[in-house]
Each structure stands twice: as C-alpha cells, then as structure tokens.
Amino acid sequence: MNDRPTLTEAESRLRSLSPERLRVANDFLAYLQEREESEATAELLSIPGFQEAFQRAIEQADAGEVVRLERRET
C-alpha cells in the first residue's frame, strides 16, 4: 500500500495550522497511535499460549540462549 500521497497531504495540512491547532492535531495523532498499539497488544494477548511463549522467549534471551540469524544474500 502506497501511503506517500496521504503522508504528503497530511504534512501539508499540518504545516498550514496555527501553533495551537498543531498541538491539538499532534495530541490526536498520539491518541490514534496509542489506540493502534493497544489494539495490536490485545490481539497478541488473545492468541492462546502467547503470553507463556513470550515469557519463555524473554527468559531464554536473558539467559543468553539465543541463536544468531543471518540473512543470506540471494
């Protein structure tokens, strides 16, 4: 999905706002970002066994039980 035109339009709109309204727009964007992150977290937490598997992964990483993955050039 190419979001470049939307980003360009949004940037143009933001640049035209007064400082006060720019702060309001920024607060709204922060709210939207927080909501999106919360929804993504809720989706992950709804996966059966995810929390346990994630906790095990953290413990393994803390213990140095990790394998380095290198990307191969194709």
FINU-808677 format. One record per atom (N, C-alpha, C, CB): x, y, z; residue in three letters. Coordinates in steps of 0.02 Angstrom, whole numbers, plus 50000, padded with zeros to 5 digits. Glycine has a CB too. Example, Ala and Ser with C-alpha at 12.3 -4.5 7.8 and 13.67 -1.06 7.14 Angstrom:
<nugus>
506604971650390ALA 506154977550390ALA 506604983550390ALA 505654977650452ALA 506424988850354SER 506844994750357SER 506455000250394SER 507044997050286SER 
</nugus>
This chain:
<nugus>
500424994150000MET 500005000050000MET 500445006250000MET 499525000050061MET 500325010849954ASN 500735016849948ASN 500405022549985ASN 500845018749874ASN 500685024250043ASP 500395029550085ASP 500725036250072ASP 500475027750158ASP 501185036650025ARG 501555042850013ARG 501095048749998ARG 502035041849955ARG 500595048149954PRO 500155053949941PRO 499775056250004PRO 499645052149886PRO 499555051450044THR 499205053150106THR 499665056750154THR 498905046950138THR 500275054250161LEU 500765057550206LEU 500925064650182LEU 501405053350211LEU 501005065350117THR 501155071950090THR 500585076850102THR 501295071450014THR 499965074450092GLU 499385078750104GLU 499325080550178GLU 498745075150081GLU 499435075650222ALA 499395076850294ALA 499925081850316ALA 499465070350333ALA 500525081050290GLU 501075085650307GLU 500895092750285GLU 501735083450274GLU 500615093350226SER 500415099950201SER 499885103150246SER 500145099450129SER 499405099150267ARG 498875101750312ARG 499175103850379ARG 498335096350323ARG 499625099650406LEU 499935101250471LEU 500335107750468LEU 500385095450494LEU 500695108750413ARG 501105114850406ARG 500675121150402ARG 501535114350343ARG 500045120450382SER 499615126350375SER 499245128150439SER 499115125150319SER 499305123950491LEU 498935125250553LEU 499295130250598LEU 498845118750591LEU 498895133650638SER 499175138050689SER 499515133750742SER 498615142550722SER 499985136550781PRO 500325132550832PRO 499845129150880PRO 500795136950871PRO 499305132550900GLU 498825129650946GLU 498475123550915GLU 498305134950967GLU 498255124350854ARG 497905118750821ARG 498395113150802ARG 497545121250758ARG 499025114850791LEU 499525109750778LEU 499615105450840LEU 500185112950756LEU 499605108450899ARG 499655104650961ARG 499055099950969ARG 499705109351022ARG 498465102350952VAL 497865098250956VAL 497925092350907VAL 497225102350940VAL 498145093650846ALA 498225088450796ALA 498745083250820ALA 498445091450728ALA 499285085650849ASN 499795081150874ASN 499525076750931ASN 500405085150899ASN 499135079750975ASP 498825075851029ASP 498365070451001ASP 498435080551076ASP 497985072250949PHE 497535067450918PHE 497925061750885PHE 497095070950867PHE 498475063450851LEU 498885058350820LEU 499185053650873LEU 499445061550779LEU 499395056450929ALA 499655052350984ALA 499115047651010ALA 499925056751041ALA 498505050151016TYR 497945046051038TYR 497825040250989TYR 497305050351044TYR 497825041750924LEU 497715036550874LEU 498275031350876LEU 497675039650804LEU 498885033550885GLN 499445028950889GLN 499385024450950GLN 500105032750891GLN 499195027351006GLU 499115023451067GLU 498565018251059GLU 498955028051126GLU 498015020251028ARG 497455015551016ARG 497675009750972ARG 496855019150984ARG 498045011350919GLU 498275006150873GLU 498745001250909GLU 498635009250813GLU 499195003950950GLU 499644999650988GLU 499264995251038GLU 500175003851024GLU 498764998151070SER 498364994451118SER 497974988851084SER 497874999051155SER 497704990251025GLU 497334985250988GLU 497794979550966GLU 496984988350927GLU 498394981350944ALA 498874976150924ALA 499074971850983ALA 499494979350892ALA 499174974951040THR 499354971151101THR 498784966551120THR 499514975951159THR 498174969051118ALA 497594964851136ALA 497534958951088ALA 496944969051134ALA 497674960151024GLU 497634954750975GLU 498154949350991GLU 497744957450904GLU 498764951351008LEU 499274946451025LEU 499094942651088LEU 499954949951035LEU 498844946151138LEU 498674942951201LEU 498084938151194LEU 498514948151253LEU 497694938851141SER 497124934351131SER 497334927751099SER 496604937751087SER 497954927251076ILE 498194921051046ILE 498334916051102ILE 498844922351003ILE 498014910251100PRO 498114905251153PRO 498854903451161PRO 497704898951139PRO 499114903951223GLY 499804902151238GLY 500314907451223GLY 499974896151200GLY 500104913151195PHE 500584918351176PHE 500974920951236PHE 500234924051142PHE 500614922651290GLN 500954925651348GLN 501484920951376GLN 500444927351402GLN 501334914651381GLU 501814909851408GLU 502414909151361GLU 501474903051418GLU 502284908651297ALA 502834907951248ALA 503264914151248ALA 502544906651177ALA 502964919951253PHE 503344926251254PHE 503774926651316PHE 502864932251250PHE 503504924651373GLN 503884924751435GLN 504474919951431GLN 503434922851495GLN 504374914051402ARG 504924909251393ARG 505464912251348ARG 504664902651363ARG 505254915651295ALA 505734918751249ALA 506154924051285ALA 505364921851189ALA 505834927951327ILE 506194933051365ILE 506704929751411ILE 505714937451406ILE 506494924551446GLU 506944921051491GLU 507534917951454GLU 506554915551529GLU 507404915151395GLN 507944912251355GLN 508434917651332GLN 507654908551295GLN 508174923251311ALA 508604928751289ALA 509024931351347ALA 508194934451259ALA 508714932151406ASP 509074934451465ASP 509634929551485ASP 508594935351524ASP 509514923051473ALA 510004917951490ALA 510534916951435ALA 509644911251504ALA 510464920751381GLY 510944920051326GLY 510814914051282GLY 511634919751353GLY 510244911051288GLU 510064905151249GLU 509744907251183GLU 509594900451289GLU 510134910451142VAL 509864912951079VAL 510314910651021VAL 509824920751080VAL 510034910650963VAL 510394908850902VAL 510394914750856VAL 510084902450868VAL 510974916750833ARG 511014922350787ARG 510774920350718ARG 511734925150784ARG 510334924150690LEU 510084922950623LEU 510394928050576LEU 509314923350620LEU 510674925550522GLU 510964930050473GLU 510594929250408GLU 511714928650462GLU 510464934850376ARG 510104934750313ARG 510594933050257ARG 509764941550300ARG 510404928450215ARG 510814926550159ARG 510644930850099ARG 510734919050142ARG 511154932650063GLU 511044936450001GLU 510814931649948GLU 511704940249979GLU 510304933649910THR 510034929249857THR 510204931849790THR 509294928449863THR 
</nugus>
